[in-house]
Amino acid sequence: MRVPDCGKILIKTPPLNEQNKILGSLNSVDFSILQKEKKLAKLLNLKKALMQDLLTGKVRVKVNNDSAV
C-alpha cells in the first residue's frame, strides 16, 4: 500500500455527540487517575518520612511480648 492510497480509505466515526460523550468519560477517568496518583505520591512521601524516623530512632516501636499463639 502506498501513501497516496491511504487518502482513499474510508473510516467510520461515531456522531459528534457520541464522540463528546466518549470524551467526557475518558476525561473523567483521566481525572480519577490523576487524583489517585497524587494521593499515592503523598502516601509514599509519608511512608518515606516515617521510615526515616524509625530508622534514626526518632520514633520508638513498642512490641507486645504476649505469646498468644
C-alpha positions in Angstrom: 0.0 0.0 0.0 1.4 3.4 -1.0 0.9 6.7 0.9 -1.3 8.3 -1.8 -3.7 5.3 -1.4 -4.2 6.0 2.3 -6.4 9.1 1.4 -8.9 6.8 -0.3 -9.6 4.7 2.8 -13.0 5.4 4.4 -13.1 5.3 8.2 -16.3 5.2 10.2 -16.5 7.6 13.1 -19.4 8.0 15.6 -21.6 11.1 15.5 -20.2 14.2 17.2 -22.5 14.0 20.2 -21.4 10.4 20.9 -17.7 11.5 20.5 -18.3 14.2 23.1 -19.8 11.6 25.5 -16.8 9.3 25.0 -14.5 12.3 25.6 -16.4 13.2 28.8 -16.0 9.6 30.0 -12.3 9.5 29.2 -11.7 12.9 30.9 -13.5 11.6 34.0 -11.2 8.5 34.1 -8.1 10.7 33.5 -9.1 12.9 36.4 -9.7 10.0 38.7 -6.3 8.5 37.8 -4.6 11.9 38.4 -6.2 12.2 41.8 -5.2 8.6 42.7 -1.6 9.3 41.6 -1.4 12.4 43.7 -2.7 10.5 46.7 -0.2 7.7 46.1 2.7 10.2 45.9 1.6 11.8 49.2 1.4 8.4 50.9 4.8 7.3 49.6 6.3 10.5 50.9 4.7 9.9 54.3 6.0 6.4 54.3 9.4 7.6 53.5 9.4 10.1 56.3 8.0 7.6 58.8 10.6 5.0 57.8 13.4 7.6 58.3 12.0 8.4 61.8 12.0 4.7 62.6 15.5 4.0 61.3 17.1 7.0 63.1 15.4 6.1 66.4 13.4 9.3 66.5 10.3 7.2 66.9 10.4 4.0 69.0 8.3 0.9 68.2 6.6 -0.8 71.1 6.4 -4.5 70.8 4.0 -6.7 72.8 5.6 -9.7 74.3 2.3 -11.5 74.6 2.8 -15.0 73.2 -0.9 -15.7 72.3 -0.2 -18.3 69.7 
